[in-house]
Amino acid sequence: MSDLDAQARDILRGNDKGGYTVPTHGLYPYQWNWDSVFAAWGFAVDDLPRAWAEIETLLAGQWDNGMVPHILFHQVDPSYFPGPDVWQGTGPVPSSGISQPPIAATFVRQIAALDAANGAAKMRALFPALLKWHRWFYQWRSEDGAIVVTHPWETGRDNSPDWDPPFAAIDPVGIDTYQRRDTGHVNQDERPRKYEYDRYLYLVKLGADSGWDERYLRQVTPFRVADPTMSFTLLRANRDLLAMAAELGEPTDEIATWIAAQEAGAQTLWNPDIAAYDTCDLRSGAFGGGVSSAAFLCWYAGIHDDRMLGHLERIMSAETYGIASYDPDHAAYEPKRYWRGPVWAMMNMLIAMGLHEAGHTAHADAIRANTARMITENGFAEYFDPRDGAPAGGRSFTWTAAVWLGWASPTTGRDRWAASI
């Protein structure tokens, strides 16, 4: 495994732009929000100062309203579309106008536990920005305790079948002619379709034309969907933020209130028709109707709902490699097309971490072993075909390398998350 460890380290170094990493060259030439946090987790194996720099650079792009963007455009790169001229972000760094799953507080706490010399000081320095970011979610994105999104890209699960019903109600009028860049790097059969891209850009235009006015967008956007990814990652992050506040001697009442609201709100995402956590379109009131890998983040969130174990076992056994990003038994399942079926190593890590903490160690260990075998046999791809593990999307991918080093590798990753903090 030492060769794979070395390859993973080389990928992190190769994608390092000095203070931040790109997910992979060409396809994603900027700093992405949750990609960057996973990168920090990988750097923390060998280089704690570099791990902290990654998160500090991300939070330096925070907007005045508290939002931390999903992309920071540190330098112009024409290989990517849509760029900063389309997004018209209003923060201190050219950026997109939406956020991404807020996993930073959780990993700040984990990395601080590894850094006896500087962890407490770093945690104290980053705490105000994290608190401000979480507060933004509660001000603008909380509906009955569930967290809503105004763009599929915000969830990280860009073209999940979860978005098919709300997308069907959108007529993407008024968007300019555009040329995609992603299909110049990756086979188009592994990427979202033009139908979806038209609607992505319609929602970007709606936000940009409003100056990213959240109050206005809350009223007019046709896409406002309560999402398990955001709800569960923020709930977990708030638990870690609360622990940080207690350790630092900061007030805890506000964060505790958020947690209580989210614990109740998570149950509004339970779809009784499929007996699983699901998205809910707030415009139509309809559930998405399928089981995505995001549903299994319930344990990561501290909601130890064993009603989901049957789905987990079924989906894990359906293909050679799990966890498929969408239910293989669903009619919309596509095993090679981005978030409509492929396996994502970083989702596996979060799900397994939650299962381990909930006491489901056999399930967690099985996911970890399956992920390690998939990477060992197929390399550090962006995502993988669950049928045979074939690599898909970008290659030499930062978060897959980071997940290997910080979790899946038997030499550098074993039991790192299990340490008591």
ZAKOL-824657 format. One record per atom (N, C-alpha, C): x, y, z; residue in one letter. Coordinates in steps of 0.02 Angstrom, whole numbers, plus 50000, padded with zeros to 5 digits. Example, Ala and Ser with C-alpha at 12.3 -4.5 7.8 and 13.67 -1.06 7.14 Angstrom:
BEGIN
506604971650390A;506154977550390A;506604983550390A;506424988850354S;506844994750357S;506455000250394S;
***
This chain:
BEGIN
500414993950000M;500005000050000M;500425006450000M;501075005750015S;501495011650018S;501525015249951S;501485011449895D;501475014549829D;500855018849819D;500275016349842L;499665020249837L;499695026349882L;499975025649941D;500065031449985D;500475036749950D;501015034649918A;501455039349883A;501095042649825A;500695038749788Q;500305041549733Q;499815046749758Q;499485045249814A;498995049949842A;499345056349863A;499925055749895R;500295061749914R;500505065849853R;500705062449800D;500905065849739D;500315069649708D;499715066749713I;499125070149686I;498975076449725I;499015076049792L;498895082049832L;499405087449815L;500035085549809R;500545090449792R;500455093149721R;500265088749676G;500175090849607G;499585095549597G;499075094849638N;498485099149633N;498515105249679N;499075105949715D;499175111549761D;499375117849722D;498975123049730K;499115129449696K;499415134549743K;499605132349803G;499885137049851G;499355139949896G;499185136449951G;498665138849997G;497985135849982G;497895133249922Y;497275129749906Y;497425124549853Y;496995119449849T;497065114349798T;496485114949748T;496615112749687V;496085111749639V;495885104449642V;495255102949628P;495045095849629P;495445091549580P;495535094149520T;495975091049470T;496095096249416T;496655095849382H;496815100849332H;496365100149270H;496215105749240G;495805105749179G;495065105849193G;494805100449218L;494085099849230L;493845104649284L;494225105249338Y;494035109649394Y;494655113749415Y;494775119449384P;495395123049396P;495375128249452P;494865127849496Y;494805132749549Y;494755129249617Y;494625133049670Q;494535130249736Q;493795129049749Q;493625122749761W;492935120849778W;492885119949853W;492305121649880N;492195122049952N;492325115449988N;491885110449978W;491975104450018W;492555100149992W;492725100749927D;493335097549903D;493935099849943D;493945106349958S;494515109249993S;494575106650065S;494005105550096V;494015102950164V;494275095750164V;494045091750116F;494315084950110F;495075085150097F;495295089950056A;496015090650043A;496385091950108A;496105096250150A;496425097650215A;496485091350257A;495975087150255W;495985080750291W;496555076350266W;496665076450201G;497225072550173G;497895075450191G;497965082050186F;498605085250204F;498775084050278F;498255083550320A;498375082850392A;498755076550411A;498785071650366V;499155065550380V;499895067150389V;500165071750349D;500875073150349D;501065080350363D;500595084950349D;500785092050349D;500215096250378D;500195096750444L;499655100450477L;499635107850458L;500195111350453P;500155118350431P;499815119150362P;499965114450316R;499655114950250R;498905113350254R;498715108950299A;498005107450309A;497635113650333A;497925117150381W;497605123250407W;497565128650353W;498095129250313A;498095134350260A;497525133350211A;497365127050197E;496825125550150E;496155128250176E;496015127250239I;495385129550267I;495385137050277I;495945139850296E;495995147050303E;495875150650237E;496155147950182T;496045150950116T;495315150450096T;494995144950111L;494285144250095L;493875149450133L;493985150050197L;493575154650237L;493745161950223L;494315163250193A;494485170150174A;494025172750118A;493675168150084G;493205170150033G;492505171250058G;492405171150124Q;491735171950153Q;491435178650137Q;490795178750118W;490445185050104W;490255188550169W;490085194950163D;489885198850222D;489275195750256D;488835192550217N;488225189750247N;488365182950281N;488975180450276G;489165174250309G;489235168350263G;488965168750202M;488995163150156M;489715161850134M;489905155450131V;490555153450104V;490415150250036V;490665153149982P;490475150849915P;490715143849899P;490385140949849H;490575134149829H;491185134249783H;491315139849749I;491925140449708I;492245147249724I;492905147249733L;493305153349736L;493745153649675L;493665158949635F;494045159749573F;494675163749588F;495185160449611H;495795164049631H;496175166849572H;496095163749514Q;496415166449453Q;495975164449394Q;495995168449341V;495575167049283V;495835161049246V;495395156449229D;495575150649190D;495015149349140D;495145150649075P;494605149949025P;494385142849012P;494725137849044S;494535130849033S;493905129049071S;493645133549114Y;493055131949154Y;492485136649137Y;491885133749134F;491275137649124F;490725134649170F;490345139049204P;490325146249203P;490835149449251P;491175154549229G;491685157749268G;491425163649307G;491875167649336P;491675173149380P;491265178549344P;491355179349279D;490965184349243D;490235182449239D;490085176049242V;489385173649241V;489085173949311V;489475171849360W;489215171449429W;489115178349461W;489575182949449Q;489535189649478Q;489455189549554Q;489885185549585G;489885185149658G;490085191749690G;489875192749752T;489975199149785T;490455198849845T;490835193449850G;491285192649907G;491965195649896G;492425194649944P;493095197549940P;493545194249888P;493355188249866V;493705184649814V;493185183149759V;493355183949695P;492865182049644P;492605174949657P;491945174149653S;491665167749676S;490995166449644S;490755160349656S;490065158649640S;489605161949691S;488945161249681G;488465164449726G;488085159649770G;488305153349772I;487975148249814I;488505144949857I;488275141049906S;488735137749951S;488785130349934S;489035126349981Q;489095119049973Q;489035115750041Q;488985109050044P;488905105750108P;489415108050160P;489185110650217P;489625113750267P;489965108750313P;490455105250286I;490815100250326I;491415103050363I;491555109550353A;492185112350379A;492245111850454A;491715113550491A;491765113550564A;491945106650590A;491655101450560T;491805094650581T;492535093050571T;492815094850514F;493505093150500F;493995097750535F;493795103950548V;494215108250590V;494305105050659V;493765102550686R;493815099350752R;494245093050749R;494165089150697Q;494565083050690Q;495305084650682Q;495465089450639I;496165091150627I;496475094250690I;496085098250725A;496335101250788A;496515095750838A;496135090350839A;496285084850885A;496945081450868A;497155082050805L;497795079050784L;498385083750796L;498245090150809D;498765095250813D;498825097650885D;499225094150925A;499295095850995A;499605102751004A;500035104850959A;500395111150968A;499965117150950A;499575116750895N;499235122750870N;498485121950861N;498225115950875G;497525114650860G;497045119350895G;497155120650959A;496685124950997A;496695132050970A;497285134650955A;497345141450929A;497015142050860A;497125137050818K;496825137250751K;496065136850756K;495825132650800M;495105131950809M;494805138550832M;495145141850879R;494895148250903R;494885153450848R;495395153550806A;495425158550752A;494895157450699A;494715151150686L;494235149550634L;493515149550658L;493415149150723F;492745148450751F;492265154050730F;492465160450731P;491975165750713P;491715165050642P;492155163350595A;491925162650526A;491455156650518A;491615151250552L;491175145350549L;490485146950578L;490485150350635L;489845152250667L;489435156650621L;489765161450589K;489425166050544K;489135162450483K;489505157650458W;489265153650401W;488655149650421W;488675146150478H;488105142250500H;487495146650513H;487615152550539R;487065157150552R;486715159150486R;487115159850433W;486825161450367W;486335156050345W;486505149750356F;486045144350338F;485385145050376F;485415146850440Y;484795147350479Y;484395153550462Y;484745158650440Q;484385164750421Q;484015163850355Q;484325160450306W;484055160350239W;483855153450212W;484085148150243R;483985141550212R;483645136450257R;483385138450312S;483055133750357S;482295134250348S;481985128450335E;481255128050330E;481025122350375E;480725124250431D;480495119250480D;481065114750502D;481665117550506G;482245113750530G;482615109950476G;482335109150416A;482695106150360A;483055111750322A;483615110050292I;484005115050255I;483865114350181I;483705120050150V;483505120050080V;484065122850037V;484045121149973V;484535123449924V;484155127049868V;484515131549835T;484225135349779T;484565133749713T;485015128849715H;485355126549654H;485615119449667H;485545114749620P;485815108049632P;486555107949647P;486935112449617W;487665112549629W;487825113749703W;487355116949738E;487475118349808E;487535112049850E;487195106849829T;487205100549867T;487825096349852T;488185097949798G;488725093749775G;488485087949733G;487835086549733R;487555080849695R;487195083649633R;487585086149587D;487345090649534D;486755088149494D;486795082049468N;486275079649423N;485905073549451N;485855073249517S;485485067849548S;484775067549521S;484485061549514P;483785061149495P;483315064749544P;483565066349603D;483155070249651D;482915076849620D;483305079549573W;483135086149546W;482695085649484W;482555079649460D;482165078949399D;481475082049405D;481095080749460P;480425083749464P;480435091449467P;480835094649510P;480825101949509P;481095104849443P;481565101349411F;481825103849347F;481285103649293F;480835098849297A;480305098249246A;479855104349246A;479835107949302A;479405113849307A;479755120249286A;480395119849266I;480775125749248I;480825126349172I;480635132149146D;480745133849076D;481345138549074D;481925136249050P;482535140249056P;482585145749003P;482115150449007V;482105155848958V;482635161148976V;482895164448926G;483315170248937G;484055168848948G;484255162448945I;484975161148954I;485335162248888I;485935164748892D;486335166048832D;486595159448803D;486785159648740T;487135154048710T;487785152748748T;487935146548759Y;488535145048798Y;488895138948770Y;489525138348788Q;489925132548769Q;490185129248832Q;489985123148844R;490235119448902R;490965117748892R;491335117448948R;492035115548946R;492135108448975R;491665106249017D;491765099849052D;491815093949005D;491415094048951T;491415088348906T;492025088248861T;492435093348865G;493075093248831G;493605089448871G;493455088048934H;493915084448979H;493675077448995H;493015076448995V;492715070149017V;492195067948966V;492135061548955N;491635058648911N;490945061348930N;490575063648880Q;489925066748895Q;489435061748926Q;489535055248917D;489105050348948D;489195049949024D;489725053149049E;489865053249121E;489685059949153E;489385064449114R;489235071249139R;488485072749134R;488265078149166P;487565080149158P;487395081649085P;486755080949069R;486525082349001R;486405089848990R;486335091848927K;486195098848911K;485545101148943K;485045096848945Y;484405098548977Y;484525101149048Y;484955097749084E;485095099849153E;485525106149154E;486015106549110Y;486455112449109Y;486065118749094Y;485575118449049D;485155124249035D;484835126849099D;484605122349140R;484265124249202R;484755126449255R;485345123449257Y;485865125949302Y;485995133349288Y;486085134849223L;486275141749204L;485695146549213L;485085144149204Y;484505148349218Y;484505150449291Y;484635145849336L;484645147549408L;485225152049426L;485805151049393V;486365155549404V;486185162649382V;485885163249323K;485685169849298K;485185173149345K;484705169249369L;484205172049415L;484555175049477L;485035171349504G;485395173849562G;485825179749547G;486205179349493A;486665184749476A;486285191249460A;485735190649424D;485335196649406D;485055199949468D;484955196249521S;484685199049583S;485235201649630S;485865200849610G;486415202549655G;486465197649713G;486215191649701W;486205186349752W;485845188549816W;485265191549803D;484825193949857D;484425188049884D;484615185449941E;484295179449968E;483555180549984E;483385186450007R;482685187950023R;482255187549959R;482515190449906Y;482155190249842Y;482125183149815Y;482685179649816L;482705172849788L;482245168049826L;482195169149891R;481745164849929R;481035165249904R;480845171049877Q;480165172049852Q;480075169649780Q;480585170349738V;480475169549666V;480785163249636V;481295160449666T;481625154849632T;481155148949625T;481155145849566P;480745139849557P;481065133649588P;481695134349610F;482055128549637F;482225130049710F;481825127149754R;481935127749826R;481765120949856R;482285117049870V;482195110049886V;482535108449952V;482175105549999A;482465103150062A;482885096950046A;483495096850072D;483985092050048D;484325088350106D;484365081650102P;484715077950155P;485455079550160P;485785080750103T;486505082150106T;486635088150150T;486305093750135M;486405099850173M;486155099050245M;485575096050252S;485285095450319S;485725091250365S;485965085550340F;486345081050382F;487065083550393F;487375086350343T;488055088850353T;488055094950400T;487555099250395L;487525105050440L;487365102950511L;486915098050519L;486765095750586L;487395092950619L;487765088850582R;488385086250611R;488885091950625R;488945096550579A;489405102150589A;489205106350650A;488565107050661N;488345110750720N;488515107150785N;488485100750785R;488685096950845R;489425098250859R;489825098350806D;490545099750816D;490665107050834D;490275111450805L;490345118550823L;490155119650896L;489635116150919L;489445116750989L;490005114251035L;490315108651017A;490875106151057A;491455111051057A;491585114251000M;492105119350997M;491945125251041M;491315127551037A;491115133251078A;491215131851152A;491015125851174A;491095124051244A;491835123951263A;492255121151220E;492965120851235E;493285127651237E;493045132251194L;493335138851189L;493025143851238L;492515141751274G;492175146251320G;491725151251286G;491475149551226E;491015153851189E;490295151951205E;489815156451193P;489115154851206P;488885148851164P;488455144851193T;488225138851159T;487475138751145T;487095143351175D;486365142951171D;486105143251099D;486385147851058E;486155148550989E;486265142150950E;486855139250956I;487005133150919I;486565127350943I;486465126951009A;486035121651036A;485325122251009A;485085128350999T;484425129450971T;484385126950899T;484925128350861W;484945125850792W;484915118250790W;485295115150834I;485315107750834I;484625104850849I;484295107650899A;483635105150917A;483145105950859A;483175111650825A;482735112750768A;482885107950711A;483525106550700Q;483705102050646Q;483535094750661Q;483595092850724E;483415085950742E;482675084750727E;482265089750742A;481555089150726A;481445089750651A;481795094350619G;481705095550548G;481905089750504G;482375085750528A;482595080050488A;482015075350473A;481545075050519Q;480985070450509Q;480505072850454Q;480545079250436T;480135081550380T;480415078950314T;481025076150314L;481315073250254L;481175065750248L;480815063050296W;480655055850293W;480065054850246W;480195051050193N;479675049550144N;479385042650160N;478775042350186P;478495035850207P;478365031250148P;478295034050088D;478145029750030D;478735025350012D;479345027650024I;479945023550010I;480305021650074I;480045023850132A;480345022450197A;481075024350198A;481215030750180A;481905033250179A;481895040850181A;482465043650201Y;482555050850196Y;482615052850123Y;482325058550106D;482245060350036D;482255068050030D;482345070449970T;482255077549957T;481515079249956T;481365085649967C;480675087949964C;480655094649928C;480305094949873D;480235101049833D;479725105649869D;479975111149895L;479535115549934L;479035119149890L;479155119649825R;478685122949780R;478085118549766R;478205112049757S;477655107449742S;477415103449802S;477855102949853G;477705098849911G;477845091449902G;478145089649844A;478255082649828A;478955080349847A;478995074149870F;479645070949882F;479965068949816F;480625068049818G;480985065949759G;480805058949736G;480725054449784G;480485047749768G;481005042449759G;481635043849777G;482155038849770G;482645039049827G;483035033749835V;483525033349889V;484215035149861V;484485040749882S;485155042849862S;485645041249918S;486285041549903S;486795040449954S;486755045650009S;486485051549993A;486415056850044A;485975054650102A;485495050250089A;485045047950142A;485425044250197A;485985041250179F;486375037350228F;486835041750270F;486815048250259L;487175052850303L;486815054050369L;486255050850379C;485885051850441C;486315050050502C;486695044550498W;487115042650555W;487675047650566W;487965050150513Y;488475055350516Y;488195061550553Y;487555062950542A;487235068650574A;487075067450647A;487155061250671G;486985059550739G;486265057350747G;485915056150690I;485245053450691I;485315045950679I;485315042150730H;485465034950725H;484825031150708H;484615031950646D;483975029350623D;484095022750587D;484015017350621D;484165010850593D;483645008450543D;483125012450532R;482655010950478R;483005011050411R;483575014550407M;483935015150344M;484405009250330M;484505004850379L;484984999450370L;484774994650314L;484134993350308G;483904988850256G;484074991450187G;483954997950176H;484135000950112H;484885000650101H;485275002050153L;485995001950146L;486234994950125L;485994989950159E;486214983050143E;485984981050073E;485384983050054R;485134981349987R;485554984649932R;485694991149941I;486064994749889I;486794992549887I;487084991049945M;487774988649946M;487834981849911M;487324977849917S;487364971149887S;487144971049814S;486874976649789A;486604976749721A;487154976749668A;487734979749685E;488284980149638E;488924978049672E;489464977249633T;490104975149661T;490374980249709T;490314986649692Y;490574992049733Y;490014996649756Y;490044998749818G;489555003449845G;489925009249878G;489565014249893I;488835014849893I;488635018649830I;488215015749789A;487975019249730A;487635025749750A;487755030949713S;487475037449731S;486715037749721S;486445032949683Y;485715032549678Y;485525025149674Y;484935023749698D;484695016849705D;484725013149638D;485105007649635P;485135003849573P;484465000949551P;483985000449596D;483324997949578D;482865003349550D;483095009549550H;482675015149526H;482735015749450H;482205017749418A;482195018349345A;482685023649320A;482855028549361A;483305033949339A;484045032349351A;484195026549377Y;484895024549392Y;485315024149328Y;485885027749329E;486375027449275E;487065026549307E;487365020649302P;487955019149342P;488595022849323P;488595026449266K;489195030149248K;489085037649244K;488475040049255R;488345047149243R;488325051149309R;488915053149331Y;489005058049384Y;488615056049447Y;488085059649466W;487735058149529W;487095054249519W;487035050949462R;486435046849449R;486565039449462R;487145037849493G;487295030849507G;487995029449530G;488505032849505P;489195031149523P;489345031549598P;489885028249617V;490135028149686V;490625033949695V;490565037349751W;491005042949769W;491345041149835W;492015040949834A;492385038649893A;492265043149954A;492205049649943M;492135054050001M;491455053350034M;490925051849995M;490285050350025M;490325043950066M;490675038950039N;490765032750076N;491095034050144N;491595038450144M;491945039950206M;491475043050257M;491095048050237L;490645051350284L;490115046550311L;489845042550266I;489335037650288I;489635032650336I;490225030050320A;490545025050363A;490735028050430A;490965034250431M;491125037550494M;490515037950539M;489945039650509G;489325039950548G;489115033150574G;489165028150532L;488995021350553L;489435018950610L;490075020550605H;490555018550657H;490355021750724H;490205028050722E;490015031550783E;489355029050812E;488915026550769A;488275023950792A;488325016750816A;488915013850813G;489015007050836G;488925001750783G;488815003750721H;488744998950666H;489434997850635H;489884995150674T;490584994650652T;490664989750595T;490274984450593A;490344979550538A;490164982750472A;489624986750471H;489434990250410H;489974995350390H;490214999050439A;490725004050425A;491355000850398A;491574995350428D;492174992050406D;492094989150336D;491494986650321A;491374983950254A;491404989350201A;491134995250216I;491165000750168I;491885003050158I;492255003450212R;492955005450207R;493365000550166R;493274994050178A;493644988950141A;493454988950067A;492814989850054N;492574989949985N;492854996049948N;492865001849982T;493145007849952T;493885007149939T;494245004449987A;494965003449979A;495114998949920A;494724993649912R;494834989049856R;494684992549789R;494164996549789M;493975000149728M;494535004849706M;494825008549753I;495365013149737I;495995009349718I;496145004049755T;496735000049741T;496724997349670T;496144995149648E;496084992049582E;495994997049525E;495755003149541N;495545007649488N;495835014749493N;496235016149544G;496565022649547G;496155028049581G;496405034149575F;496125039849611F;495675044049566F;495135040849542A;494665044249499A;494185048649539A;493835052949504E;493335057249536E;492765052849565E;492545048049526Y;492025043449547Y;492105036949508Y;491685031949523F;491795025249497F;491135021949478F;491165017649428D;490585013649408D;490485008149461D;489895007949493P;489795003049546P;489784995749521P;489694994749458R;489664987849432R;490344984449432R;490864988249412D;491524985249405D;492084989649433D;491904995449461G;492404999949488G;492775004049436G;492555003849373A;492905007549320A;492935014849337A;493525017949329P;493595025049346P;493195029449299P;492925034849325A;492515039349285A;492645046549308A;492445051349265G;492555058349282G;493285060149277G;493495064949319G;494185067149320G;494645061849350G;495285062449335R;495785057949362R;496245061949409R;496685058349444S;497135061549492S;496755066449536S;496225063949566F;495735068249598F;495915069349672F;495895075649692T;496105077649759T;495725074049813T;495055074149811W;494705071449869W;494755063949873W;494845060449817T;494935053249821T;495615051649852T;496125055549833A;496785054649864A;496765056249938A;496405061449956A;496355063450026A;495985058350068A;495445055650039V;495065050450074V;495495044150084V;495895042550033W;496355036850041W;496825038050100W;497165043650100L;497665044950152L;497355045550221L;496785048950225G;496495050350291G;496035045050318G;495845040050275W;495345035150298W;495445028250269W;495485027550203A;495455020950173A;496115017150175A;496675020750174S;497325017350174S;497435013450239S;497645007150235P;497785003350296P;498405005650333P;498825009650300T;499445011950333T;499375018950361T;499025023450328T;498965030350353T;498275032050379T;497765028350359G;497085030350375G;496745026250428G;497015020850448R;496655016350493R;496485019650559R;495845019450576D;495575021650640D;495705029050656D;495885033050606R;496015040050621R;495395043650648R;494815042150618W;494205045650640W;493965042950707W;494145036950724A;493885033950785A;494185036850848A;494725040850841A;495045043750900A;494535048050939A;494535047451004S;494075051351045S;494275058651046S;493785063051036I;493935070351039I;493405073651084I;
***
